[in-house]
Amino acid sequence: MMRALAIGGFLVGLALFGLVEWLARREGSKIPTLGELCGYVMRYEVGPVPVGRIGLFGFWWWIGWHFLAR
Amino acid sequence: MMEQPHDLTVDTPRTWERPVVCVPVLVALSLVGGRFPSFSTEANVYVFGAGGVLIWLGLTKRVQARPAPERLRPGAVWWTLPVVVFGIFEGVTFIAAAGDDFPTFSLLADPLLEDRLVRSAAWLVWLSAFWGLVRR
């Protein structure tokens, strides 16, 4: 029962990512795409340090290591 | 020769940035990555190597980047919905630490990723998204 709840919850979460991206890609949408959102975050800098780029690159690198190497 | 005004020139992507080149490269890299099982030295080296090269490309801006929006549209708040739903389930299953009875996303993904084809597909998703980030 709890296992099914967890699987269902994750599937709903993933489906929501797909749904919001689909809504964002419609003509005249007020929702930015996930790529635009990432691009905006990656603009963030503290002085000369591109904190947004480093943060997103580091996060995605960790995701790859977590699922594909360990 | 007359110089072109800057706003009339179009930056063309380099050969290796074109989809006809980078897509087959990403597929080939994914097929290789899919051969390495979890916890192997090869998998760790490959992830750190591929990620390191992509981060180097992204931080040195050697790849032509797409223009980033200066402001977000108001609908950006909708992105919190999937993040919160996914985050709640990941957080609760992690804290509960109930193993297969109430598994985290990682525990659910592990048996699927043992299949070489699924593993290669996961590599392709990871590398393609990383390449997309580098180009932002």
N, CA and C atoms of all chains as a GROMACS GRO file, in nm:
protein
  618
    1MET      N    1   0.083  -0.121   0.000
    1MET     CA    2   0.000   0.000   0.000
    1MET      C    3   0.087   0.126   0.000
    2MET      N    4   0.184   0.132   0.096
    2MET     CA    5   0.272   0.248   0.104
    2MET      C    6   0.364   0.256  -0.018
    3ARG      N    7   0.402   0.138  -0.068
    3ARG     CA    8   0.487   0.134  -0.188
    3ARG      C    9   0.412   0.194  -0.308
    4ALA      N   10   0.285   0.154  -0.321
    4ALA     CA   11   0.202   0.207  -0.430
    4ALA      C   12   0.184   0.358  -0.416
    5LEU      N   13   0.172   0.404  -0.291
    5LEU     CA   14   0.156   0.548  -0.266
    5LEU      C   15   0.282   0.624  -0.312
    6ALA      N   16   0.398   0.567  -0.280
    6ALA     CA   17   0.524   0.632  -0.320
    6ALA      C   18   0.537   0.634  -0.472
    7ILE      N   19   0.511   0.520  -0.535
    7ILE     CA   20   0.521   0.513  -0.682
    7ILE      C   21   0.423   0.612  -0.746
    8GLY      N   22   0.300   0.614  -0.694
    8GLY     CA   23   0.198   0.706  -0.747
    8GLY      C   24   0.240   0.851  -0.729
    9GLY      N   25   0.295   0.883  -0.613
    9GLY     CA   26   0.338   1.020  -0.585
    9GLY      C   27   0.448   1.066  -0.681
   10PHE      N   28   0.545   0.978  -0.703
   10PHE     CA   29   0.654   1.016  -0.794
   10PHE      C   30   0.603   1.028  -0.938
   11LEU      N   31   0.512   0.939  -0.976
   11LEU     CA   32   0.457   0.948  -1.112
   11LEU      C   33   0.378   1.077  -1.131
   12VAL      N   34   0.302   1.115  -1.027
   12VAL     CA   35   0.226   1.241  -1.035
   12VAL      C   36   0.324   1.359  -1.047
   13GLY      N   37   0.432   1.355  -0.968
   13GLY     CA   38   0.533   1.462  -0.973
   13GLY      C   39   0.593   1.474  -1.113
   14LEU      N   40   0.631   1.360  -1.170
   14LEU     CA   41   0.691   1.361  -1.305
   14LEU      C   42   0.589   1.409  -1.409
   15ALA      N   43   0.464   1.362  -1.394
   15ALA     CA   44   0.359   1.404  -1.488
   15ALA      C   45   0.336   1.555  -1.480
   16LEU      N   46   0.346   1.610  -1.358
   16LEU     CA   47   0.326   1.754  -1.342
   16LEU      C   48   0.438   1.833  -1.411
   17PHE      N   49   0.562   1.779  -1.404
   17PHE     CA   50   0.673   1.844  -1.478
   17PHE      C   51   0.638   1.850  -1.627
   18GLY      N   52   0.590   1.737  -1.680
   18GLY     CA   53   0.554   1.731  -1.822
   18GLY      C   54   0.439   1.824  -1.855
   19LEU      N   55   0.339   1.828  -1.765
   19LEU     CA   56   0.221   1.912  -1.788
   19LEU      C   57   0.258   2.061  -1.791
   20VAL      N   58   0.336   2.105  -1.692
   20VAL     CA   59   0.373   2.247  -1.686
   20VAL      C   60   0.459   2.285  -1.808
   21GLU      N   61   0.550   2.193  -1.849
   21GLU     CA   62   0.632   2.221  -1.968
   21GLU      C   63   0.543   2.233  -2.092
   22TRP      N   64   0.445   2.144  -2.101
   22TRP     CA   65   0.352   2.148  -2.216
   22TRP      C   66   0.274   2.280  -2.218
   23LEU      N   67   0.225   2.321  -2.098
   23LEU     CA   68   0.152   2.448  -2.089
   23LEU      C   69   0.242   2.566  -2.126
   24ALA      N   70   0.368   2.558  -2.085
   24ALA     CA   71   0.463   2.668  -2.112
   24ALA      C   72   0.492   2.683  -2.261
   25ARG      N   73   0.483   2.573  -2.335
   25ARG     CA   74   0.517   2.577  -2.478
   25ARG      C   75   0.400   2.620  -2.566
   26ARG      N   76   0.283   2.642  -2.504
   26ARG     CA   77   0.170   2.687  -2.586
   26ARG      C   78   0.190   2.832  -2.628
   27GLU      N   79   0.130   2.867  -2.740
   27GLU     CA   80   0.141   3.004  -2.793
   27GLU      C   81   0.088   3.105  -2.691
   28GLY      N   82   0.167   3.207  -2.662
   28GLY     CA   83   0.122   3.315  -2.572
   28GLY      C   84   0.118   3.277  -2.426
   29SER      N   85   0.182   3.166  -2.388
   29SER     CA   86   0.179   3.122  -2.249
   29SER      C   87   0.251   3.220  -2.158
   30LYS      N   88   0.199   3.235  -2.035
   30LYS     CA   89   0.266   3.320  -1.937
   30LYS      C   90   0.363   3.240  -1.850
   31ILE      N   91   0.370   3.110  -1.879
   31ILE     CA   92   0.462   3.024  -1.803
   31ILE      C   93   0.591   3.008  -1.884
   32PRO      N   94   0.707   3.034  -1.822
   32PRO     CA   95   0.833   3.009  -1.895
   32PRO      C   96   0.859   2.859  -1.905
   33THR      N   97   0.932   2.818  -2.010
   33THR     CA   98   0.969   2.676  -2.019
   33THR      C   99   1.076   2.648  -1.913
   34LEU      N  100   1.098   2.520  -1.888
   34LEU     CA  101   1.200   2.483  -1.790
   34LEU      C  102   1.338   2.534  -1.834
   35GLY      N  103   1.363   2.532  -1.966
   35GLY     CA  104   1.490   2.582  -2.018
   35GLY      C  105   1.506   2.731  -1.991
   36GLU      N  106   1.398   2.808  -2.010
   36GLU     CA  107   1.404   2.952  -1.983
   36GLU      C  108   1.426   2.978  -1.835
   37LEU      N  109   1.360   2.897  -1.752
   37LEU     CA  110   1.376   2.912  -1.607
   37LEU      C  111   1.522   2.886  -1.568
   38CYS      N  112   1.579   2.780  -1.624
   38CYS     CA  113   1.720   2.749  -1.596
   38CYS      C  114   1.811   2.861  -1.645
   39GLY      N  115   1.781   2.913  -1.766
   39GLY     CA  116   1.860   3.023  -1.821
   39GLY      C  117   1.857   3.144  -1.731
   40TYR      N  118   1.740   3.171  -1.672
   40TYR     CA  119   1.726   3.286  -1.582
   40TYR      C  120   1.809   3.263  -1.455
   41VAL      N  121   1.799   3.143  -1.399
   41VAL     CA  122   1.875   3.111  -1.277
   41VAL      C  123   2.025   3.121  -1.305
   42MET      N  124   2.065   3.079  -1.425
   42MET     CA  125   2.208   3.077  -1.459
   42MET      C  126   2.264   3.217  -1.482
   43ARG      N  127   2.178   3.316  -1.491
   43ARG     CA  128   2.227   3.453  -1.504
   43ARG      C  129   2.279   3.508  -1.372
   44TYR      N  130   2.239   3.442  -1.261
   44TYR     CA  131   2.271   3.496  -1.128
   44TYR      C  132   2.421   3.489  -1.100
   45GLU      N  133   2.478   3.604  -1.070
   45GLU     CA  134   2.621   3.611  -1.039
   45GLU      C  135   2.642   3.690  -0.912
   46VAL      N  136   2.742   3.653  -0.835
   46VAL     CA  137   2.784   3.733  -0.719
   46VAL      C  138   2.922   3.786  -0.752
   47GLY      N  139   2.927   3.914  -0.784
   47GLY     CA  140   3.052   3.970  -0.833
   47GLY      C  141   3.090   3.902  -0.963
   48PRO      N  142   3.214   3.852  -0.972
   48PRO     CA  143   3.255   3.785  -1.097
   48PRO      C  144   3.222   3.636  -1.097
   49VAL      N  145   3.164   3.587  -0.987
   49VAL     CA  146   3.141   3.442  -0.974
   49VAL      C  147   3.002   3.404  -1.028
   50PRO      N  148   2.997   3.319  -1.131
   50PRO     CA  149   2.866   3.278  -1.188
   50PRO      C  150   2.799   3.172  -1.101
   51VAL      N  151   2.745   3.218  -0.989
   51VAL     CA  152   2.690   3.126  -0.888
   51VAL      C  153   2.577   3.040  -0.946
   52GLY      N  154   2.491   3.103  -1.027
   52GLY     CA  155   2.379   3.028  -1.085
   52GLY      C  156   2.427   2.915  -1.176
   53ARG      N  157   2.525   2.943  -1.261
   53ARG     CA  158   2.577   2.839  -1.352
   53ARG      C  159   2.644   2.727  -1.272
   54ILE      N  160   2.728   2.767  -1.176
   54ILE     CA  161   2.799   2.666  -1.097
   54ILE      C  162   2.698   2.579  -1.021
   55GLY      N  163   2.597   2.644  -0.964
   55GLY     CA  164   2.497   2.570  -0.887
   55GLY      C  165   2.421   2.469  -0.971
   56LEU      N  166   2.373   2.511  -1.088
   56LEU     CA  167   2.296   2.418  -1.172
   56LEU      C  168   2.384   2.308  -1.231
   57PHE      N  169   2.505   2.345  -1.274
   57PHE     CA  170   2.597   2.243  -1.328
   57PHE      C  171   2.630   2.140  -1.218
   58GLY      N  172   2.657   2.191  -1.099
   58GLY     CA  173   2.692   2.101  -0.988
   58GLY      C  174   2.577   2.009  -0.952
   59PHE      N  175   2.456   2.066  -0.948
   59PHE     CA  176   2.339   1.984  -0.916
   59PHE      C  177   2.320   1.875  -1.020
   60TRP      N  178   2.332   1.910  -1.148
   60TRP     CA  179   2.307   1.810  -1.254
   60TRP      C  180   2.418   1.705  -1.259
   61TRP      N  181   2.538   1.748  -1.228
   61TRP     CA  182   2.651   1.654  -1.221
   61TRP      C  183   2.624   1.551  -1.110
   62TRP      N  184   2.579   1.603  -0.994
   62TRP     CA  185   2.550   1.514  -0.881
   62TRP      C  186   2.438   1.416  -0.917
   63ILE      N  187   2.334   1.463  -0.988
   63ILE     CA  188   2.223   1.375  -1.030
   63ILE      C  189   2.279   1.259  -1.113
   64GLY      N  190   2.367   1.291  -1.208
   64GLY     CA  191   2.426   1.186  -1.292
   64GLY      C  192   2.506   1.088  -1.211
   65TRP      N  193   2.586   1.139  -1.119
   65TRP     CA  194   2.670   1.050  -1.037
   65TRP      C  195   2.579   0.961  -0.950
   66HIS      N  196   2.477   1.021  -0.891
   66HIS     CA  197   2.387   0.948  -0.799
   66HIS      C  198   2.315   0.833  -0.869
   67PHE      N  199   2.265   0.857  -0.990
   67PHE     CA  200   2.185   0.754  -1.056
   67PHE      C  201   2.267   0.662  -1.146
   68LEU      N  202   2.377   0.712  -1.202
   68LEU     CA  203   2.448   0.634  -1.304
   68LEU      C  204   2.582   0.578  -1.258
   69ALA      N  205   2.630   0.623  -1.143
   69ALA     CA  206   2.762   0.574  -1.100
   69ALA      C  207   2.760   0.509  -0.962
   70ARG      N  208   2.653   0.524  -0.890
   70ARG     CA  209   2.650   0.462  -0.758
   70ARG      C  210   2.515   0.393  -0.730
   71MET      N  211   3.696   4.615  -4.802
   71MET     CA  212   3.566   4.550  -4.785
   71MET      C  213   3.486   4.623  -4.677
   72MET      N  214   3.356   4.641  -4.702
   72MET     CA  215   3.274   4.710  -4.606
   72MET      C  216   3.239   4.619  -4.488
   73GLU      N  217   3.248   4.674  -4.367
   73GLU     CA  218   3.220   4.591  -4.248
   73GLU      C  219   3.070   4.581  -4.225
   74GLN      N  220   3.023   4.462  -4.193
   74GLN     CA  221   2.881   4.442  -4.167
   74GLN      C  222   2.843   4.505  -4.032
   75PRO      N  223   2.731   4.578  -4.024
   75PRO     CA  224   2.685   4.623  -3.893
   75PRO      C  225   2.656   4.500  -3.804
   76HIS      N  226   2.689   4.514  -3.673
   76HIS     CA  227   2.678   4.398  -3.585
   76HIS      C  228   2.538   4.337  -3.581
   77ASP      N  229   2.434   4.427  -3.582
   77ASP     CA  230   2.298   4.373  -3.566
   77ASP      C  231   2.245   4.308  -3.694
   78LEU      N  232   2.323   4.313  -3.801
   78LEU     CA  233   2.279   4.245  -3.922
   78LEU      C  234   2.349   4.110  -3.940
   79THR      N  235   2.450   4.086  -3.859
   79THR     CA  236   2.522   3.960  -3.871
   79THR      C  237   2.454   3.853  -3.787
   80VAL      N  238   2.461   3.730  -3.835
   80VAL     CA  239   2.401   3.618  -3.762
   80VAL      C  240   2.512   3.524  -3.718
   81ASP      N  241   2.516   3.494  -3.585
   81ASP     CA  242   2.615   3.400  -3.535
   81ASP      C  243   2.573   3.259  -3.571
   82THR      N  244   2.652   3.193  -3.653
   82THR     CA  245   2.620   3.055  -3.688
   82THR      C  246   2.692   2.962  -3.592
   83PRO      N  247   2.623   2.854  -3.548
   83PRO     CA  248   2.688   2.762  -3.456
   83PRO      C  249   2.804   2.690  -3.523
   84ARG      N  250   2.904   2.655  -3.439
   84ARG     CA  251   3.018   2.581  -3.494
   84ARG      C  252   2.969   2.443  -3.538
   85THR      N  253   3.050   2.379  -3.621
   85THR     CA  254   3.011   2.250  -3.678
   85THR      C  255   2.970   2.151  -3.569
   86TRP      N  256   3.051   2.142  -3.462
   86TRP     CA  257   3.024   2.041  -3.360
   86TRP      C  258   2.909   2.078  -3.268
   87GLU      N  259   2.853   2.201  -3.286
   87GLU     CA  260   2.736   2.239  -3.207
   87GLU      C  261   2.607   2.210  -3.281
   88ARG      N  262   2.616   2.173  -3.408
   88ARG     CA  263   2.496   2.146  -3.487
   88ARG      C  264   2.436   2.011  -3.445
   89PRO      N  265   2.300   2.001  -3.446
   89PRO     CA  266   2.236   1.875  -3.405
   89PRO      C  267   2.285   1.754  -3.483
   90VAL      N  268   2.314   1.774  -3.613
   90VAL     CA  269   2.356   1.660  -3.696
   90VAL      C  270   2.489   1.601  -3.645
   91VAL      N  271   2.564   1.681  -3.570
   91VAL     CA  272   2.689   1.632  -3.513
   91VAL      C  273   2.671   1.592  -3.366
   92CYS      N  274   2.611   1.683  -3.287
   92CYS     CA  275   2.609   1.659  -3.142
   92CYS      C  276   2.511   1.549  -3.102
   93VAL      N  277   2.402   1.529  -3.176
   93VAL     CA  278   2.308   1.422  -3.138
   93VAL      C  279   2.372   1.283  -3.151
   94PRO      N  280   2.434   1.251  -3.266
   94PRO     CA  281   2.501   1.120  -3.273
   94PRO      C  282   2.613   1.104  -3.168
   95VAL      N  283   2.682   1.214  -3.138
   95VAL     CA  284   2.788   1.207  -3.036
   95VAL      C  285   2.726   1.174  -2.899
   96LEU      N  286   2.616   1.242  -2.866
   96LEU     CA  287   2.550   1.216  -2.737
   96LEU      C  288   2.498   1.072  -2.730
   97VAL      N  289   2.443   1.022  -2.843
   97VAL     CA  290   2.394   0.883  -2.846
   97VAL      C  291   2.509   0.785  -2.826
   98ALA      N  292   2.622   0.811  -2.895
   98ALA     CA  293   2.738   0.722  -2.882
   98ALA      C  294   2.791   0.723  -2.739
   99LEU      N  295   2.802   0.842  -2.680
   99LEU     CA  296   2.850   0.852  -2.542
   99LEU      C  297   2.755   0.778  -2.447
  100SER      N  298   2.624   0.787  -2.475
  100SER     CA  299   2.524   0.721  -2.389
  100SER      C  300   2.534   0.570  -2.399
  101LEU      N  301   2.556   0.520  -2.519
  101LEU     CA  302   2.569   0.374  -2.537
  101LEU      C  303   2.691   0.321  -2.463
  102VAL      N  304   2.798   0.399  -2.465
  102VAL     CA  305   2.918   0.358  -2.390
  102VAL      C  306   2.889   0.363  -2.240
  103GLY      N  307   2.828   0.474  -2.195
  103GLY     CA  308   2.797   0.488  -2.052
  103GLY      C  309   2.706   0.378  -2.002
  104GLY      N  310   2.613   0.335  -2.085
  104GLY     CA  311   2.519   0.230  -2.045
  104GLY      C  312   2.585   0.096  -2.021
  105ARG      N  313   2.708   0.079  -2.065
  105ARG     CA  314   2.779  -0.048  -2.046
  105ARG      C  315   2.841  -0.060  -1.907
  106PHE      N  316   2.853   0.053  -1.836
  106PHE     CA  317   2.920   0.049  -1.706
  106PHE      C  318   2.820   0.033  -1.593
  107PRO      N  319   2.831  -0.072  -1.514
  107PRO     CA  320   2.736  -0.092  -1.404
  107PRO      C  321   2.760   0.004  -1.288
  108SER      N  322   2.659   0.019  -1.203
  108SER     CA  323   2.671   0.105  -1.085
  108SER      C  324   2.786   0.058  -0.997
  109PHE      N  325   2.844   0.150  -0.926
  109PHE     CA  326   2.952   0.126  -0.829
  109PHE      C  327   3.082   0.081  -0.896
  110SER      N  328   3.087   0.079  -1.030
  110SER     CA  329   3.212   0.041  -1.095
  110SER      C  330   3.302   0.164  -1.108
  111THR      N  331   3.431   0.139  -1.110
  111THR     CA  332   3.527   0.249  -1.129
  111THR      C  333   3.503   0.318  -1.263
  112GLU      N  334   3.474   0.235  -1.365
  112GLU     CA  335   3.452   0.292  -1.499
  112GLU      C  336   3.336   0.391  -1.499
  113ALA      N  337   3.226   0.354  -1.431
  113ALA     CA  338   3.109   0.442  -1.428
  113ALA      C  339   3.143   0.574  -1.360
  114ASN      N  340   3.217   0.566  -1.248
  114ASN     CA  341   3.254   0.689  -1.177
  114ASN      C  342   3.344   0.777  -1.263
  115VAL      N  343   3.445   0.716  -1.325
  115VAL     CA  344   3.537   0.792  -1.409
  115VAL      C  345   3.463   0.856  -1.525
  116TYR      N  346   3.372   0.779  -1.585
  116TYR     CA  347   3.298   0.828  -1.702
  116TYR      C  348   3.206   0.945  -1.665
  117VAL      N  349   3.136   0.932  -1.552
  117VAL     CA  350   3.046   1.041  -1.508
  117VAL      C  351   3.128   1.166  -1.476
  118PHE      N  352   3.236   1.148  -1.401
  118PHE     CA  353   3.316   1.264  -1.364
  118PHE      C  354   3.386   1.324  -1.487
  119GLY      N  355   3.429   1.239  -1.580
  119GLY     CA  356   3.494   1.289  -1.702
  119GLY      C  357   3.397   1.366  -1.790
  120ALA      N  358   3.282   1.303  -1.820
  120ALA     CA  359   3.183   1.368  -1.908
  120ALA      C  360   3.131   1.496  -1.844
  121GLY      N  361   3.096   1.487  -1.714
  121GLY     CA  362   3.045   1.605  -1.644
  121GLY      C  363   3.150   1.715  -1.637
  122GLY      N  364   3.274   1.676  -1.613
  122GLY     CA  365   3.382   1.774  -1.603
  122GLY      C  366   3.402   1.850  -1.733
  123VAL      N  367   3.400   1.776  -1.844
  123VAL     CA  368   3.418   1.842  -1.975
  123VAL      C  369   3.302   1.938  -2.002
  124LEU      N  370   3.178   1.892  -1.972
  124LEU     CA  371   3.061   1.977  -1.999
  124LEU      C  372   3.063   2.101  -1.910
  125ILE      N  373   3.103   2.084  -1.784
  125ILE     CA  374   3.111   2.202  -1.695
  125ILE      C  375   3.218   2.299  -1.744
  126TRP      N  376   3.330   2.244  -1.790
  126TRP     CA  377   3.437   2.330  -1.843
  126TRP      C  378   3.386   2.408  -1.965
  127LEU      N  379   3.313   2.339  -2.054
  127LEU     CA  380   3.257   2.407  -2.171
  127LEU      C  381   3.158   2.515  -2.129
  128GLY      N  382   3.078   2.483  -2.027
  128GLY     CA  383   2.974   2.576  -1.983
  128GLY      C  384   3.029   2.697  -1.909
  129LEU      N  385   3.133   2.677  -1.830
  129LEU     CA  386   3.187   2.788  -1.751
  129LEU      C  387   3.280   2.876  -1.834
  130THR      N  388   3.346   2.817  -1.933
  130THR     CA  389   3.434   2.899  -2.017
  130THR      C  390   3.358   2.960  -2.135
  131LYS      N  391   3.228   2.922  -2.147
  131LYS     CA  392   3.140   2.976  -2.252
  131LYS      C  393   3.199   2.959  -2.391
  132ARG      N  394   3.253   2.840  -2.416
  132ARG     CA  395   3.307   2.810  -2.548
  132ARG      C  396   3.197   2.769  -2.644
  133VAL      N  397   3.077   2.751  -2.593
  133VAL     CA  398   2.964   2.711  -2.676
  133VAL      C  399   2.871   2.830  -2.690
  134GLN      N  400   2.819   2.848  -2.810
  134GLN     CA  401   2.728   2.959  -2.834
  134GLN      C  402   2.602   2.943  -2.749
  135ALA      N  403   2.577   3.041  -2.661
  135ALA     CA  404   2.464   3.029  -2.567
  135ALA      C  405   2.339   3.098  -2.622
  136ARG      N  406   2.224   3.042  -2.584
  136ARG     CA  407   2.097   3.106  -2.620
  136ARG      C  408   2.076   3.224  -2.526
  137PRO      N  409   2.009   3.329  -2.573
  137PRO     CA  410   1.985   3.443  -2.483
  137PRO      C  411   1.893   3.404  -2.367
  138ALA      N  412   1.933   3.443  -2.247
  138ALA     CA  413   1.852   3.411  -2.128
  138ALA      C  414   1.755   3.526  -2.102
  139PRO      N  415   1.634   3.496  -2.052
  139PRO     CA  416   1.538   3.603  -2.025
  139PRO      C  417   1.586   3.691  -1.909
  140GLU      N  418   1.564   3.823  -1.923
  140GLU     CA  419   1.604   3.913  -1.815
  140GLU      C  420   1.503   3.912  -1.702
  141ARG      N  421   1.377   3.881  -1.737
  141ARG     CA  422   1.273   3.870  -1.635
  141ARG      C  423   1.193   3.745  -1.661
  142LEU      N  424   1.140   3.688  -1.555
  142LEU     CA  425   1.056   3.569  -1.572
  142LEU      C  426   0.911   3.612  -1.586
  143ARG      N  427   0.837   3.539  -1.670
  143ARG     CA  428   0.695   3.567  -1.682
  143ARG      C  429   0.625   3.526  -1.550
  144PRO      N  430   0.511   3.588  -1.519
  144PRO     CA  431   0.449   3.564  -1.388
  144PRO      C  432   0.409   3.418  -1.364
  145GLY      N  433   0.387   3.344  -1.471
  145GLY     CA  434   0.347   3.204  -1.456
  145GLY      C  435   0.458   3.112  -1.407
  146ALA      N  436   0.577   3.168  -1.383
  146ALA     CA  437   0.690   3.085  -1.337
  146ALA      C  438   0.656   3.014  -1.206
  147VAL      N  439   0.566   3.074  -1.130
  147VAL     CA  440   0.531   3.015  -1.000
  147VAL      C  441   0.471   2.875  -1.015
  148TRP      N  442   0.416   2.843  -1.132
  148TRP     CA  443   0.358   2.710  -1.153
  148TRP      C  444   0.462   2.599  -1.145
  149TRP      N  445   0.589   2.635  -1.167
  149TRP     CA  446   0.695   2.534  -1.158
  149TRP      C  447   0.716   2.484  -1.015
  150THR      N  448   0.665   2.561  -0.918
  150THR     CA  449   0.680   2.512  -0.779
  150THR      C  450   0.592   2.390  -0.754
  151LEU      N  451   0.484   2.375  -0.833
  151LEU     CA  452   0.392   2.262  -0.811
  151LEU      C  453   0.461   2.126  -0.829
  152PRO      N  454   0.520   2.097  -0.946
  152PRO     CA  455   0.588   1.967  -0.958
  152PRO      C  456   0.706   1.952  -0.863
  153VAL      N  457   0.776   2.064  -0.839
  153VAL     CA  458   0.894   2.057  -0.750
  153VAL      C  459   0.850   2.021  -0.608
  154VAL      N  460   0.742   2.084  -0.562
  154VAL     CA  461   0.694   2.057  -0.426
  154VAL      C  462   0.641   1.915  -0.414
  155VAL      N  463   0.560   1.871  -0.512
  155VAL     CA  464   0.503   1.735  -0.506
  155VAL      C  465   0.616   1.632  -0.504
  156PHE      N  466   0.711   1.647  -0.597
  156PHE     CA  467   0.822   1.552  -0.604
  156PHE      C  468   0.908   1.560  -0.478
  157GLY      N  469   0.932   1.683  -0.433
  157GLY     CA  470   1.017   1.704  -0.314
  157GLY      C  471   0.955   1.645  -0.188
  158ILE      N  472   0.823   1.658  -0.174
  158ILE     CA  473   0.756   1.603  -0.056
  158ILE      C  474   0.771   1.451  -0.053
  159PHE      N  475   0.745   1.387  -0.167
  159PHE     CA  476   0.755   1.240  -0.169
  159PHE      C  477   0.898   1.193  -0.149
  160GLU      N  478   0.995   1.264  -0.209
  160GLU     CA  479   1.135   1.225  -0.192
  160GLU      C  480   1.177   1.245  -0.046
  161GLY      N  481   1.135   1.358   0.012
  161GLY     CA  482   1.172   1.388   0.150
  161GLY      C  483   1.112   1.289   0.248
  162VAL      N  484   0.982   1.262   0.233
  162VAL     CA  485   0.914   1.173   0.327
  162VAL      C  486   0.967   1.030   0.317
  163THR      N  487   0.986   0.981   0.194
  163THR     CA  488   1.037   0.844   0.177
  163THR      C  489   1.181   0.834   0.228
  164PHE      N  490   1.259   0.942   0.213
  164PHE     CA  491   1.398   0.940   0.261
  164PHE      C  492   1.401   0.938   0.413
  165ILE      N  493   1.319   1.022   0.475
  165ILE     CA  494   1.318   1.029   0.623
  165ILE      C  495   1.262   0.899   0.682
  166ALA      N  496   1.158   0.844   0.617
  166ALA     CA  497   1.099   0.719   0.668
  166ALA      C  498   1.198   0.604   0.662
  167ALA      N  499   1.287   0.606   0.565
  167ALA     CA  500   1.391   0.503   0.548
  167ALA      C  501   1.332   0.363   0.562
  168ALA      N  502   1.220   0.340   0.497
  168ALA     CA  503   1.150   0.212   0.509
  168ALA      C  504   1.189   0.113   0.399
  169GLY      N  505   1.290   0.145   0.323
  169GLY     CA  506   1.336   0.053   0.218
  169GLY      C  507   1.231   0.032   0.111
  170ASP      N  508   1.216  -0.096   0.069
  170ASP     CA  509   1.124  -0.126  -0.042
  170ASP      C  510   0.977  -0.107  -0.008
  171ASP      N  511   0.946  -0.098   0.123
  171ASP     CA  512   0.804  -0.080   0.161
  171ASP      C  513   0.755   0.061   0.128
  172PHE      N  514   0.844   0.158   0.135
  172PHE     CA  515   0.808   0.298   0.107
  172PHE      C  516   0.932   0.362   0.044
  173PRO      N  517   0.960   0.323  -0.083
  173PRO     CA  518   1.091   0.352  -0.143
  173PRO      C  519   1.109   0.497  -0.189
  174THR      N  520   1.235   0.540  -0.185
  174THR     CA  521   1.271   0.670  -0.244
  174THR      C  522   1.274   0.653  -0.397
  175PHE      N  523   1.286   0.762  -0.467
  175PHE     CA  524   1.291   0.757  -0.613
  175PHE      C  525   1.415   0.678  -0.659
  176SER      N  526   1.525   0.696  -0.586
  176SER     CA  527   1.649   0.624  -0.622
  176SER      C  528   1.630   0.474  -0.611
  177LEU      N  529   1.564   0.430  -0.501
  177LEU     CA  530   1.542   0.286  -0.482
  177LEU      C  531   1.454   0.229  -0.593
  178LEU      N  532   1.357   0.307  -0.636
  178LEU     CA  533   1.268   0.262  -0.744
  178LEU      C  534   1.344   0.257  -0.877
  179ALA      N  535   1.436   0.351  -0.896
  179ALA     CA  536   1.506   0.358  -1.025
  179ALA      C  537   1.614   0.252  -1.038
  180ASP      N  538   1.674   0.212  -0.927
  180ASP     CA  539   1.790   0.120  -0.933
  180ASP      C  540   1.765  -0.007  -1.014
  181PRO      N  541   1.658  -0.084  -0.987
  181PRO     CA  542   1.638  -0.206  -1.067
  181PRO      C  543   1.613  -0.178  -1.215
  182LEU      N  544   1.549  -0.065  -1.245
  182LEU     CA  545   1.525  -0.030  -1.386
  182LEU      C  546   1.658   0.000  -1.456
  183LEU      N  547   1.749   0.065  -1.383
  183LEU     CA  548   1.876   0.107  -1.443
  183LEU      C  549   1.975  -0.008  -1.458
  184GLU      N  550   1.938  -0.127  -1.408
  184GLU     CA  551   2.027  -0.242  -1.428
  184GLU      C  552   2.022  -0.292  -1.572
  185ASP      N  553   1.910  -0.265  -1.641
  185ASP     CA  554   1.898  -0.302  -1.782
  185ASP      C  555   1.986  -0.207  -1.866
  186ARG      N  556   2.066  -0.265  -1.953
  186ARG     CA  557   2.165  -0.185  -2.027
  186ARG      C  558   2.100  -0.081  -2.118
  187LEU      N  559   1.988  -0.119  -2.180
  187LEU     CA  560   1.920  -0.026  -2.272
  187LEU      C  561   1.859   0.092  -2.194
  188VAL      N  562   1.794   0.059  -2.080
  188VAL     CA  563   1.734   0.165  -1.997
  188VAL      C  564   1.844   0.256  -1.943
  189ARG      N  565   1.956   0.192  -1.906
  189ARG     CA  566   2.069   0.270  -1.853
  189ARG      C  567   2.124   0.366  -1.960
  190SER      N  568   2.134   0.317  -2.084
  190SER     CA  569   2.181   0.403  -2.193
  190SER      C  570   2.082   0.517  -2.217
  191ALA      N  571   1.951   0.486  -2.207
  191ALA     CA  572   1.850   0.590  -2.226
  191ALA      C  573   1.862   0.696  -2.115
  192ALA      N  574   1.887   0.650  -1.992
  192ALA     CA  575   1.904   0.744  -1.880
  192ALA      C  576   2.029   0.831  -1.904
  193TRP      N  577   2.135   0.768  -1.955
  193TRP     CA  578   2.256   0.844  -1.990
  193TRP      C  579   2.224   0.950  -2.094
  194LEU      N  580   2.143   0.913  -2.194
  194LEU     CA  581   2.109   1.007  -2.301
  194LEU      C  582   2.030   1.126  -2.245
  195VAL      N  583   1.936   1.097  -2.154
  195VAL     CA  584   1.858   1.205  -2.092
  195VAL      C  585   1.952   1.298  -2.014
  196TRP      N  586   2.040   1.236  -1.934
  196TRP     CA  587   2.131   1.315  -1.850
  196TRP      C  588   2.225   1.402  -1.935
  197LEU      N  589   2.287   1.340  -2.035
  197LEU     CA  590   2.382   1.413  -2.119
  197LEU      C  591   2.313   1.521  -2.202
  198SER      N  592   2.194   1.490  -2.255
  198SER     CA  593   2.123   1.588  -2.338
  198SER      C  594   2.083   1.709  -2.255
  199ALA      N  595   2.032   1.683  -2.133
  199ALA     CA  596   1.994   1.794  -2.046
  199ALA      C  597   2.117   1.876  -2.007
  200PHE      N  598   2.228   1.807  -1.981
  200PHE     CA  599   2.354   1.876  -1.946
  200PHE      C  600   2.399   1.964  -2.063
  201TRP      N  601   2.391   1.909  -2.184
  201TRP     CA  602   2.428   1.986  -2.304
  201TRP      C  603   2.337   2.108  -2.319
  202GLY      N  604   2.208   2.088  -2.289
  202GLY     CA  605   2.113   2.200  -2.292
  202GLY      C  606   2.151   2.309  -2.193
  203LEU      N  607   2.195   2.267  -2.073
  203LEU     CA  608   2.237   2.365  -1.971
  203LEU      C  609   2.362   2.440  -2.017
  204VAL      N  610   2.455   2.367  -2.076
  204VAL     CA  611   2.580   2.429  -2.124
  204VAL      C  612   2.548   2.537  -2.227
  205ARG      N  613   2.445   2.514  -2.307
  205ARG     CA  614   2.409   2.609  -2.413
  205ARG      C  615   2.321   2.724  -2.365
  206ARG      N  616   2.293   2.727  -2.234
  206ARG     CA  617   2.214   2.838  -2.179
  206ARG      C  618   2.304   2.952  -2.136
   0.00000   0.00000   0.00000
